[in-house]
Amino acid sequence: MAALAATGLSVGWVWNRAEAISPVALPTAAEKPIETVSPSVKPTKTPTPYGKVLGTEMLAANNDTMPVMSSAWGNNYERTGLWGGAAVWLTVHNNYNGKGSSWGNYVSFGQLPPDIPYQNSAAGRKQAAIQIGARALVNLYDKNVTVVKGSSTHKVITVNGHPGHELTARVPVSVPKLTETYSTIMIAVIDRGDGTADVSIADLAGSTPAWQNVWRYKVSQIKVNK
């Protein structure tokens, strides 16, 4: 369950964030001296791709799609750390503290970030779910957020012939003036068949369990468009 205001919750998941550096070729000798350009311009990094919500679908930057949860959910920004992702939001508790803070349900869809190692095997998909799940929890909550001990479940899934893995867990919630006591984090990793994987992440208030099966159904409708 993602809050639009910062919350002081207490995640014991850790992932590797080693960045791979690719070698680049040196320029060949020029036939004439290279002209100096002033002022010099520093090269910029390639911007991270982003997805978008188009009508009733979340469209990832790789052109894969996942249906939105329902027409009641609105467009939101991707904040779980997915690559080229899009997201939707549903407010569950509006202005729960009298100071304009909203608490609600959040679903994102995109690609597994390239800095998370990935192998298309049962173990590889499971590990990818753990890694991106850890990142999502920190981004949605706090670097010290924890999951309820013994609440994590793992399940092998298949989406339109593509093997996948589902990970769920409960996140304890203790926020003044908020009635929620936990939220449910749900991660689905689906192999694309080209060495990469799609990911959907749901963060749902504990008081709205019906949305869990809606999310599973929408995950089953993910389309890989290669």
DRENDREN-670476 format. One record per residue: y, z, x of N, C-alpha, C in turn; residue number from 1. Coordinates in steps of 0.05 Angstrom, whole numbers, always signed. Example, Ala and Ser with C-alpha at 12.3 -4.5 7.8 and 13.67 -1.06 7.14 Angstrom:
2
+--------+--------+--------+--------+--------+--------+--------+--------+--------+-----+
|    nc2 |    nc3 |    nc1 |   cac2 |   cac3 |   cac1 |    cc2 |    cc3 |    cc1 |   n |
+--------+--------+--------+--------+--------+--------+--------+--------+--------+-----+
|   -114 |   +156 |   +264 |    -90 |   +156 |   +246 |    -66 |   +156 |   +264 |   1 |
|    -45 |   +142 |   +257 |    -21 |   +143 |   +273 |     +1 |   +157 |   +258 |   2 |
+--------+--------+--------+--------+--------+--------+--------+--------+--------+-----+
***
This chain:
226
+--------+--------+--------+--------+--------+--------+--------+--------+--------+-----+
|    nc2 |    nc3 |    nc1 |   cac2 |   cac3 |   cac1 |    cc2 |    cc3 |    cc1 |   n |
+--------+--------+--------+--------+--------+--------+--------+--------+--------+-----+
|    -23 |     +0 |    +17 |     +0 |     +0 |     +0 |    +24 |     +0 |    +18 |   1 |
|    +40 |    -20 |    +16 |    +63 |    -23 |    +34 |    +88 |    -14 |    +21 |   2 |
|   +103 |     +2 |    +36 |   +128 |    +11 |    +25 |   +151 |     -6 |    +36 |   3 |
|   +171 |    -10 |    +19 |   +194 |    -25 |    +28 |   +213 |     -8 |    +44 |   4 |
|   +209 |    +19 |    +43 |   +225 |    +37 |    +59 |   +207 |    +49 |    +80 |   5 |
|   +218 |    +57 |   +103 |   +202 |    +69 |   +124 |   +190 |    +95 |   +115 |   6 |
|   +164 |    +99 |   +122 |   +150 |   +124 |   +115 |   +139 |   +137 |   +139 |   7 |
|   +138 |   +163 |   +139 |   +127 |   +178 |   +162 |    +98 |   +184 |   +159 |   8 |
|    +81 |   +165 |   +157 |    +53 |   +169 |   +154 |    +40 |   +172 |   +181 |   9 |
|    +17 |   +183 |   +178 |     +3 |   +185 |   +203 |    -18 |   +164 |   +202 |  10 |
|    -55 |   +107 |   +264 |    -78 |    +91 |   +260 |    -93 |    +93 |   +286 |  11 |
|   -115 |   +102 |   +282 |   -130 |   +106 |   +306 |   -145 |    +82 |   +316 |  12 |
|   -138 |    +58 |   +305 |   -151 |    +33 |   +315 |   -134 |    +22 |   +338 |  13 |
|   -148 |    +11 |   +358 |   -134 |     +0 |   +381 |   -144 |    -28 |   +385 |  14 |
|   -127 |    -46 |   +394 |   -135 |    -74 |   +399 |   -124 |    -83 |   +425 |  15 |
|   -135 |   -105 |   +436 |   -125 |   -116 |   +461 |   -103 |   -136 |   +455 |  16 |
|    -82 |   -134 |   +470 |    -59 |   -153 |   +466 |    -53 |   -167 |   +492 |  17 |
|    -73 |   -172 |   +509 |    -69 |   -186 |   +534 |    -60 |   -214 |   +528 |  18 |
|    -39 |   -223 |   +541 |    -28 |   -249 |   +537 |    -38 |   -268 |   +558 |  19 |
|    -50 |   -290 |   +550 |    -60 |   -310 |   +569 |    -37 |   -328 |   +578 |  20 |
|    -36 |   -333 |   +604 |    -15 |   -349 |   +616 |    -28 |   -375 |   +626 |  21 |
|    -19 |   -398 |   +615 |    -30 |   -424 |   +623 |    -15 |   -435 |   +647 |  22 |
|    -30 |   -445 |   +667 |    -16 |   -458 |   +690 |     -2 |   -483 |   +681 |  23 |
|    +20 |   -489 |   +695 |    +35 |   -514 |   +689 |    +35 |   -531 |   +714 |  24 |
|    +36 |   -557 |   +710 |    +36 |   -576 |   +733 |    +64 |   -577 |   +745 |  25 |
|    +65 |   -580 |   +772 |    +91 |   -583 |   +785 |   +101 |   -611 |   +782 |  26 |
|   +127 |   -615 |   +781 |   +138 |   -642 |   +777 |   +133 |   -659 |   +802 |  27 |
|   +130 |   -685 |   +798 |   +126 |   -703 |   +821 |   +152 |   -709 |   +834 |  28 |
|   +151 |   -719 |   +859 |   +176 |   -725 |   +873 |   +192 |   -746 |   +859 |  29 |
|   +218 |   -742 |   +858 |   +236 |   -762 |   +844 |   +246 |   -782 |   +864 |  30 |
|   +252 |   -806 |   +854 |   +261 |   -827 |   +871 |   +290 |   -823 |   +879 |  31 |
|   +305 |   -807 |   +863 |   +333 |   -801 |   +870 |   +338 |   -772 |   +865 |  32 |
|   +358 |   -760 |   +877 |   +363 |   -732 |   +873 |   +367 |   -725 |   +843 |  33 |
|   +357 |   -702 |   +836 |   +359 |   -693 |   +808 |   +388 |   -683 |   +803 |  34 |
|   +399 |   -693 |   +782 |   +427 |   -686 |   +776 |   +428 |   -657 |   +765 |  35 |
|   +449 |   -643 |   +774 |   +453 |   -616 |   +765 |   +467 |   -616 |   +738 |  36 |
|   +456 |   -601 |   +719 |   +469 |   -600 |   +693 |   +482 |   -572 |   +691 |  37 |
|   +507 |   -572 |   +683 |   +522 |   -547 |   +681 |   +536 |   -546 |   +653 |  38 |
|   +534 |   -525 |   +638 |   +519 |   -500 |   +646 |   +489 |   -504 |   +642 |  39 |
|   +474 |   -490 |   +657 |   +445 |   -492 |   +655 |   +435 |   -479 |   +629 |  40 |
|   +414 |   -490 |   +618 |   +403 |   -480 |   +593 |   +375 |   -469 |   +598 |  41 |
|   +371 |   -444 |   +591 |   +344 |   -432 |   +595 |   +325 |   -443 |   +574 |  42 |
|   +300 |   -448 |   +582 |   +281 |   -458 |   +562 |   +275 |   -436 |   +542 |  43 |
|   +270 |   -444 |   +518 |   +263 |   -424 |   +497 |   +234 |   -426 |   +490 |  44 |
|   +223 |   -404 |   +480 |   +195 |   -403 |   +472 |   +191 |   -420 |   +447 |  45 |
|   +167 |   -431 |   +444 |   +160 |   -445 |   +419 |   +160 |   -424 |   +397 |  46 |
|   +176 |   -429 |   +376 |   +177 |   -409 |   +355 |   +150 |   -405 |   +341 |  47 |
|   +145 |   -381 |   +332 |   +121 |   -375 |   +318 |   +121 |   -389 |   +291 |  48 |
|   +100 |   -404 |   +284 |    +99 |   -418 |   +259 |    +99 |   -398 |   +235 |  49 |
|   +106 |   -407 |   +212 |   +106 |   -390 |   +189 |    +96 |   -406 |   +165 |  50 |
|    +84 |   -392 |   +146 |    +74 |   -404 |   +122 |    +95 |   -400 |   +100 |  51 |
|    +87 |   -407 |    +75 |   +105 |   -404 |    +53 |    +89 |   -403 |    +27 |  52 |
|   +102 |   -393 |     +7 |    +90 |   -393 |    -20 |   +100 |   -417 |    -35 |  53 |
|    +81 |   -434 |    -44 |    +88 |   -458 |    -59 |    +75 |   -457 |    -86 |  54 |
|    +91 |   -451 |   -106 |    +79 |   -450 |   -133 |    +59 |   -427 |   -136 |  55 |
|    +35 |   -434 |   -140 |    +14 |   -414 |   -144 |     -3 |   -410 |   -119 |  56 |
|     +6 |   -420 |    -96 |    -11 |   -418 |    -72 |     +6 |   -407 |    -49 |  57 |
|     -8 |   -393 |    -31 |     +3 |   -386 |     -5 |     -7 |   -408 |    +14 |  58 |
|    +12 |   -421 |    +27 |     +6 |   -443 |    +45 |    +11 |   -434 |    +74 |  59 |
|    -11 |   -432 |    +89 |     -8 |   -424 |   +117 |     +2 |   -448 |   +134 |  60 |
|    +12 |   -442 |   +158 |    +23 |   -463 |   +175 |     +2 |   -484 |   +182 |  61 |
|    -24 |   -477 |   +181 |    -45 |   -496 |   +188 |    -54 |   -512 |   +163 |  62 |
|    -39 |   -509 |   +141 |    -44 |   -524 |   +116 |    -67 |   -513 |   +100 |  63 |
|    -79 |   -491 |   +108 |    -99 |   -478 |    +91 |    -85 |   -463 |    +68 |  64 |
|    -99 |   -459 |    +46 |    -86 |   -447 |    +23 |   -103 |   -425 |    +11 |  65 |
|    -89 |   -406 |     -1 |   -101 |   -384 |    -17 |    -84 |   -380 |    -42 |  66 |
|    -96 |   -378 |    -66 |    -81 |   -374 |    -90 |    -66 |   -347 |    -89 |  67 |
|    -42 |   -346 |   -101 |    -29 |   -320 |   -103 |    -44 |   -302 |   -123 |  68 |
|    -39 |   -276 |   -122 |    -54 |   -258 |   -138 |    -51 |   -262 |   -168 |  69 |
|    -26 |   -267 |   -177 |    -20 |   -273 |   -205 |    +10 |   -280 |   -206 |  70 |
|    +19 |   -289 |   -229 |    +47 |   -297 |   -232 |    +66 |   -273 |   -230 |  71 |
|    +54 |   -248 |   -233 |    +71 |   -224 |   -231 |    +79 |   -217 |   -203 |  72 |
|    +65 |   -229 |   -184 |    +70 |   -224 |   -155 |    +92 |   -243 |   -146 |  73 |
|   +110 |   -233 |   -129 |   +132 |   -249 |   -119 |   +129 |   -255 |    -89 |  74 |
|   +144 |   -275 |    -81 |   +144 |   -283 |    -53 |   +155 |   -261 |    -35 |  75 |
|   +143 |   -257 |    -12 |   +151 |   -236 |     +7 |   +148 |   -247 |    +35 |  76 |
|   +158 |   -232 |    +55 |   +156 |   -242 |    +82 |   +130 |   -231 |    +95 |  77 |
|   +119 |   -246 |   +113 |    +93 |   -239 |   +126 |    +99 |   -218 |   +147 |  78 |
|    +87 |   -194 |   +144 |    +92 |   -173 |   +163 |    +67 |   -159 |   +174 |  79 |
|    +44 |   -172 |   +171 |    +19 |   -160 |   +181 |    +11 |   -171 |   +208 |  80 |
|    +26 |   -191 |   +218 |    +20 |   -201 |   +245 |     +3 |   -226 |   +245 |  81 |
|     +1 |   -239 |   +222 |    -15 |   -264 |   +222 |     +0 |   -287 |   +234 |  82 |
|    -14 |   -308 |   +242 |     -2 |   -331 |   +254 |     +3 |   -352 |   +232 |  83 |
|    +28 |   -359 |   +229 |    +35 |   -379 |   +208 |    +28 |   -370 |   +180 |  84 |
|    +34 |   -345 |   +174 |    +25 |   -334 |   +149 |    +47 |   -333 |   +127 |  85 |
|    +38 |   -328 |   +103 |    +55 |   -324 |    +80 |    +46 |   -299 |    +65 |  86 |
|    +62 |   -288 |    +47 |    +55 |   -263 |    +34 |    +67 |   -261 |     +6 |  87 |
|    +55 |   -244 |    -11 |    +65 |   -238 |    -38 |    +65 |   -208 |    -42 |  88 |
|    +82 |   -199 |    -61 |    +86 |   -170 |    -65 |    +88 |   -164 |    -95 |  89 |
|    +77 |   -141 |   -103 |    +79 |   -131 |   -130 |    +88 |   -102 |   -130 |  90 |
|   +111 |    -96 |   -142 |   +121 |    -69 |   -142 |   +104 |    -52 |   -161 |  91 |
|    +95 |    -29 |   -151 |    +79 |    -10 |   -167 |    +96 |    +14 |   -175 |  92 |
|   +113 |    +24 |   -157 |   +131 |    +46 |   -163 |   +159 |    +38 |   -154 |  93 |
|   +176 |    +32 |   -173 |   +203 |    +24 |   -167 |   +221 |    +49 |   -165 |  94 |
|   +236 |    +51 |   -144 |   +255 |    +73 |   -140 |   +241 |   +100 |   -143 |  95 |
|   +218 |   +103 |   -130 |   +202 |   +127 |   -134 |   +216 |   +153 |   -124 |  96 |
|   +235 |   +150 |   -106 |   +249 |   +173 |    -95 |   +278 |   +176 |   -104 |  97 |
|   +286 |   +159 |   -122 |   +313 |   +160 |   -132 |   +334 |   +149 |   -112 |  98 |
|   +324 |   +137 |    -90 |   +342 |   +127 |    -70 |   +338 |    +97 |    -65 |  99 |
|   +325 |    +84 |    -85 |   +322 |    +55 |    -83 |   +297 |    +46 |    -69 | 100 |
|   +279 |    +64 |    -60 |   +255 |    +56 |    -46 |   +234 |    +47 |    -66 | 101 |
|   +220 |    +25 |    -59 |   +198 |    +15 |    -76 |   +172 |    +16 |    -61 | 102 |
|   +151 |    +22 |    -76 |   +124 |    +23 |    -65 |   +106 |     +4 |    -81 | 103 |
|    +90 |    -12 |    -67 |    +75 |    -31 |    -82 |    +52 |    -43 |    -67 | 104 |
|    +41 |    -65 |    -78 |    +18 |    -79 |    -67 |    +27 |   -103 |    -52 | 105 |
|    +12 |   -109 |    -30 |    +20 |   -131 |    -12 |     -4 |   -147 |     -4 | 106 |
|     -2 |   -173 |     -4 |    -24 |   -191 |     +5 |    -12 |   -213 |    +22 | 107 |
|    -25 |   -217 |    +45 |    -16 |   -238 |    +64 |    -39 |   -257 |    +69 | 108 |
|    -32 |   -281 |    +78 |    -52 |   -301 |    +85 |    -42 |   -319 |   +107 | 109 |
|    -59 |   -323 |   +127 |    -51 |   -339 |   +150 |    -74 |   -343 |   +169 | 110 |
|    -68 |   -347 |   +194 |    -88 |   -352 |   +214 |    -90 |   -328 |   +234 | 111 |
|   -113 |   -323 |   +244 |   -117 |   -302 |   +264 |    -99 |   -310 |   +288 | 112 |
|    -82 |   -291 |   +298 |    -64 |   -297 |   +320 |    -80 |   -305 |   +345 | 113 |
|    -70 |   -324 |   +360 |    -84 |   -334 |   +384 |    -88 |   -314 |   +405 | 114 |
|    -73 |   -292 |   +405 |    -77 |   -272 |   +426 |    -99 |   -252 |   +420 | 115 |
|   -111 |   -254 |   +396 |   -135 |   -238 |   +390 |   -160 |   -254 |   +396 | 116 |
|   -177 |   -246 |   +414 |   -201 |   -261 |   +421 |   -218 |   -265 |   +396 | 117 |
|   -231 |   -289 |   +395 |   -247 |   -295 |   +371 |   -271 |   -311 |   +378 | 118 |
|   -294 |   -303 |   +367 |   -319 |   -318 |   +370 |   -331 |   -321 |   +342 | 119 |
|   -341 |   -345 |   +336 |   -354 |   -350 |   +310 |   -382 |   -340 |   +310 | 120 |
|   -385 |   -314 |   +308 |   -411 |   -301 |   +305 |   -407 |   -277 |   +287 | 121 |
|   -428 |   -265 |   +277 |   -425 |   -242 |   +260 |   -410 |   -220 |   +274 | 122 |
|   -417 |   -215 |   +299 |   -403 |   -194 |   +315 |   -374 |   -202 |   +320 | 123 |
|   -369 |   -228 |   +326 |   -342 |   -237 |   +332 |   -324 |   -235 |   +308 | 124 |
|   -334 |   -242 |   +285 |   -317 |   -241 |   +261 |   -311 |   -212 |   +253 | 125 |
|   -331 |   -194 |   +257 |   -327 |   -166 |   +252 |   -306 |   -155 |   +270 | 126 |
|   -308 |   -161 |   +296 |   -288 |   -151 |   +315 |   -260 |   -161 |   +310 | 127 |
|   -259 |   -187 |   +302 |   -232 |   -198 |   +295 |   -220 |   -183 |   +271 | 128 |
|   -237 |   -176 |   +251 |   -226 |   -161 |   +228 |   -216 |   -134 |   +236 | 129 |
|   -230 |   -121 |   +255 |   -220 |    -95 |   +264 |   -194 |    -98 |   +279 | 130 |
|   -192 |   -118 |   +297 |   -168 |   -122 |   +313 |   -144 |   -128 |   +296 | 131 |
|   -146 |   -148 |   +278 |   -123 |   -155 |   +262 |   -117 |   -133 |   +241 | 132 |
|   -138 |   -119 |   +233 |   -133 |    -96 |   +214 |   -117 |    -74 |   +227 | 133 |
|   -123 |    -69 |   +252 |   -107 |    -48 |   +267 |    -78 |    -57 |   +269 | 134 |
|    -74 |    -82 |   +276 |    -46 |    -92 |   +279 |    -32 |    -90 |   +252 | 135 |
|    -45 |    -98 |   +231 |    -33 |    -98 |   +205 |    -24 |    -70 |   +196 | 136 |
|    -42 |    -50 |   +201 |    -35 |    -23 |   +193 |    -11 |    -12 |   +208 | 137 |
|    -10 |    -18 |   +234 |    +13 |     -9 |   +249 |    +39 |    -22 |   +239 | 138 |
|    +37 |    -48 |   +233 |    +61 |    -63 |   +223 |    +69 |    -53 |   +196 | 139 |
|    +50 |    -47 |   +179 |    +56 |    -39 |   +151 |    +65 |    -10 |   +149 | 140 |
|    +54 |     +7 |   +167 |    +59 |    +35 |   +165 |    +73 |    +47 |   +189 | 141 |
|    +56 |    +54 |   +209 |    +67 |    +70 |   +231 |    +46 |    +69 |   +253 | 142 |
|    +55 |    +71 |   +278 |    +36 |    +69 |   +301 |    +16 |    +92 |   +301 | 143 |
|    +22 |   +113 |   +286 |     +3 |   +136 |   +286 |    -14 |   +137 |   +260 | 144 |
|    -13 |   +116 |   +244 |    -27 |   +116 |   +219 |    -57 |   +118 |   +223 | 145 |
|    -71 |   +131 |   +206 |   -100 |   +135 |   +208 |   -113 |   +125 |   +182 | 146 |
|   -139 |   +120 |   +184 |   -155 |   +114 |   +160 |   -172 |   +138 |   +154 | 147 |
|   -179 |   +141 |   +128 |   -195 |   +164 |   +120 |   -223 |   +162 |   +133 | 148 |
|   -231 |   +183 |   +146 |   -257 |   +183 |   +160 |   -280 |   +177 |   +141 | 149 |
|   -296 |   +158 |   +149 |   -319 |   +150 |   +133 |   -313 |   +130 |   +111 | 150 |
|   -288 |   +122 |   +109 |   -281 |   +104 |    +86 |   -284 |    +74 |    +93 | 151 |
|   -288 |    +68 |   +119 |   -290 |    +40 |   +127 |   -316 |    +27 |   +118 | 152 |
|   -315 |     +3 |   +107 |   -339 |    -12 |   +100 |   -337 |    -40 |   +111 | 153 |
|   -360 |    -51 |   +118 |   -361 |    -78 |   +129 |   -380 |    -94 |   +112 | 154 |
|   -373 |   -119 |   +107 |   -391 |   -137 |    +91 |   -389 |   -165 |   +100 | 155 |
|   -412 |   -178 |   +102 |   -413 |   -207 |   +109 |   -406 |   -223 |    +84 | 156 |
|   -388 |   -242 |    +86 |   -381 |   -259 |    +63 |   -383 |   -288 |    +71 | 157 |
|   -383 |   -305 |    +51 |   -382 |   -334 |    +54 |   -361 |   -346 |    +35 | 158 |
|   -343 |   -362 |    +46 |   -322 |   -374 |    +30 |   -324 |   -404 |    +32 | 159 |
|   -332 |   -417 |    +10 |   -335 |   -446 |    +10 |   -351 |   -457 |    +34 | 160 |
|   -373 |   -443 |    +39 |   -390 |   -452 |    +61 |   -382 |   -442 |    +89 | 161 |
|   -360 |   -428 |    +91 |   -350 |   -418 |   +116 |   -358 |   -388 |   +119 | 162 |
|   -371 |   -380 |   +141 |   -378 |   -352 |   +144 |   -354 |   -335 |   +148 | 163 |
|   -356 |   -310 |   +139 |   -333 |   -292 |   +142 |   -342 |   -263 |   +143 | 164 |
|   -322 |   -245 |   +145 |   -327 |   -217 |   +146 |   -305 |   -202 |   +131 | 165 |
|   -313 |   -182 |   +115 |   -294 |   -166 |   +100 |   -295 |   -137 |   +110 | 166 |
|   -272 |   -126 |   +115 |   -269 |    -98 |   +124 |   -250 |    -84 |   +104 | 167 |
|   -258 |    -61 |    +94 |   -240 |    -45 |    +77 |   -240 |    -16 |    +87 | 168 |
|   -218 |     -3 |    +82 |   -215 |    +25 |    +89 |   -193 |    +38 |    +72 | 169 |
|   -193 |    +64 |    +71 |   -172 |    +78 |    +57 |   -152 |    +90 |    +77 | 170 |
|   -126 |    +88 |    +69 |   -105 |    +99 |    +85 |    -93 |   +123 |    +70 | 171 |
|    -93 |   +147 |    +82 |    -81 |   +170 |    +69 |    -51 |   +167 |    +66 | 172 |
|    -40 |   +175 |    +43 |    -12 |   +173 |    +37 |     -1 |   +201 |    +30 | 173 |
|    +20 |   +208 |    +42 |    +34 |   +233 |    +35 |    +64 |   +228 |    +38 | 174 |
|    +76 |   +220 |    +16 |   +105 |   +214 |    +16 |   +118 |   +230 |     -6 | 175 |
|   +139 |   +244 |     +0 |   +153 |   +260 |    -20 |   +160 |   +244 |    -45 | 176 |
|   +155 |   +255 |    -68 |   +162 |   +243 |    -94 |   +145 |   +219 |   -101 | 177 |
|   +125 |   +213 |    -85 |   +107 |   +191 |    -91 |    +80 |   +202 |   -100 | 178 |
|    +70 |   +192 |   -123 |    +45 |   +203 |   -134 |    +20 |   +192 |   -120 | 179 |
|    +22 |   +171 |   -105 |     -1 |   +159 |    -91 |    -11 |   +178 |    -69 | 180 |
|    -38 |   +180 |    -67 |    -50 |   +196 |    -46 |    -64 |   +179 |    -25 | 181 |
|    -69 |   +154 |    -31 |    -81 |   +136 |    -12 |    -76 |   +107 |    -20 | 182 |
|    -80 |    +90 |     -1 |    -79 |    +61 |     -6 |   -105 |    +49 |     +5 | 183 |
|   -111 |    +25 |     -3 |   -135 |    +11 |     +7 |   -127 |    -13 |    +23 | 184 |
|   -135 |    -14 |    +48 |   -130 |    -38 |    +64 |   -155 |    -55 |    +64 | 185 |
|   -151 |    -81 |    +60 |   -174 |   -100 |    +58 |   -168 |   -124 |    +75 | 186 |
|   -187 |   -131 |    +93 |   -184 |   -153 |   +111 |   -207 |   -172 |   +108 | 187 |
|   -201 |   -198 |   +106 |   -222 |   -218 |   +105 |   -216 |   -238 |   +127 | 188 |
|   -236 |   -243 |   +144 |   -234 |   -263 |   +166 |   -254 |   -285 |   +159 | 189 |
|   -244 |   -310 |   +158 |   -261 |   -333 |   +151 |   -260 |   -354 |   +173 | 190 |
|   -283 |   -361 |   +184 |   -284 |   -381 |   +205 |   -276 |   -408 |   +194 | 191 |
|   -260 |   -423 |   +210 |   -250 |   -449 |   +201 |   -268 |   -472 |   +212 | 192 |
|   -286 |   -466 |   +230 |   -304 |   -486 |   +241 |   -293 |   -501 |   +265 | 193 |
|   -269 |   -493 |   +275 |   -257 |   -506 |   +298 |   -250 |   -486 |   +320 | 194 |
|   -263 |   -463 |   +319 |   -257 |   -442 |   +339 |   -234 |   -424 |   +331 | 195 |
|   -223 |   -427 |   +307 |   -203 |   -409 |   +297 |   -212 |   -397 |   +270 | 196 |
|   -196 |   -378 |   +260 |   -204 |   -365 |   +235 |   -179 |   -360 |   +217 | 197 |
|   -183 |   -362 |   +191 |   -163 |   -354 |   +172 |   -167 |   -324 |   +166 | 198 |
|   -145 |   -312 |   +157 |   -145 |   -283 |   +151 |   -129 |   -278 |   +126 | 199 |
|   -139 |   -261 |   +108 |   -124 |   -250 |    +87 |   -124 |   -220 |    +88 | 200 |
|   -102 |   -208 |    +84 |   -100 |   -178 |    +85 |    -87 |   -168 |    +59 | 201 |
|   -100 |   -149 |    +47 |    -89 |   -136 |    +23 |    -84 |   -107 |    +28 | 202 |
|    -61 |    -97 |    +19 |    -54 |    -68 |    +21 |    -48 |    -59 |     -7 | 203 |
|    -66 |    -45 |    -20 |    -64 |    -39 |    -48 |    -62 |     -9 |    -54 | 204 |
|    -44 |     -2 |    -71 |    -41 |    +26 |    -79 |    -67 |    +36 |    -92 | 205 |
|    -74 |    +61 |    -85 |    -99 |    +73 |    -96 |   -100 |    +74 |   -126 | 206 |
|    -77 |    +74 |   -139 |    -76 |    +76 |   -168 |    -80 |    +49 |   -181 | 207 |
|    -84 |    +28 |   -165 |    -88 |     +1 |   -177 |   -113 |    -12 |   -166 | 208 |
|   -136 |     +0 |   -170 |   -161 |    -10 |   -159 |   -170 |    -37 |   -170 | 209 |
|   -160 |    -44 |   -194 |   -168 |    -70 |   -206 |   -160 |    -94 |   -189 | 210 |
|   -138 |    -91 |   -173 |   -129 |   -113 |   -157 |   -148 |   -119 |   -134 | 211 |
|   -166 |   -100 |   -128 |   -185 |   -105 |   -106 |   -203 |   -129 |   -112 | 212 |
|   -215 |   -130 |   -135 |   -232 |   -152 |   -142 |   -217 |   -178 |   -147 | 213 |
|   -192 |   -175 |   -156 |   -175 |   -199 |   -158 |   -171 |   -211 |   -131 | 214 |
|   -165 |   -194 |   -111 |   -162 |   -204 |    -84 |   -187 |   -217 |    -74 | 215 |
|   -210 |   -205 |    -79 |   -236 |   -217 |    -70 |   -240 |   -244 |    -83 | 216 |
|   -233 |   -247 |   -108 |   -236 |   -272 |   -121 |   -217 |   -293 |   -109 | 217 |
|   -192 |   -285 |   -103 |   -173 |   -304 |    -91 |   -183 |   -312 |    -63 | 218 |
|   -194 |   -293 |    -48 |   -205 |   -300 |    -22 |   -227 |   -321 |    -25 | 219 |
|   -243 |   -318 |    -45 |   -265 |   -337 |    -50 |   -255 |   -365 |    -55 | 220 |
|   -229 |   -368 |    -62 |   -217 |   -394 |    -68 |   -200 |   -405 |    -44 | 221 |
|   -202 |   -392 |    -22 |   -188 |   -402 |     +2 |   -199 |   -430 |     +9 | 222 |
|   -181 |   -449 |    +15 |   -188 |   -476 |    +22 |   -180 |   -481 |    +51 | 223 |
|   -200 |   -490 |    +67 |   -195 |   -498 |    +95 |   -189 |   -527 |    +95 | 224 |
|   -165 |   -535 |   +103 |   -157 |   -563 |   +103 |   -152 |   -572 |   +132 | 225 |
|   -173 |   -582 |   +144 |   -171 |   -591 |   +172 |   -166 |   -621 |   +173 | 226 |
+--------+--------+--------+--------+--------+--------+--------+--------+--------+-----+
***
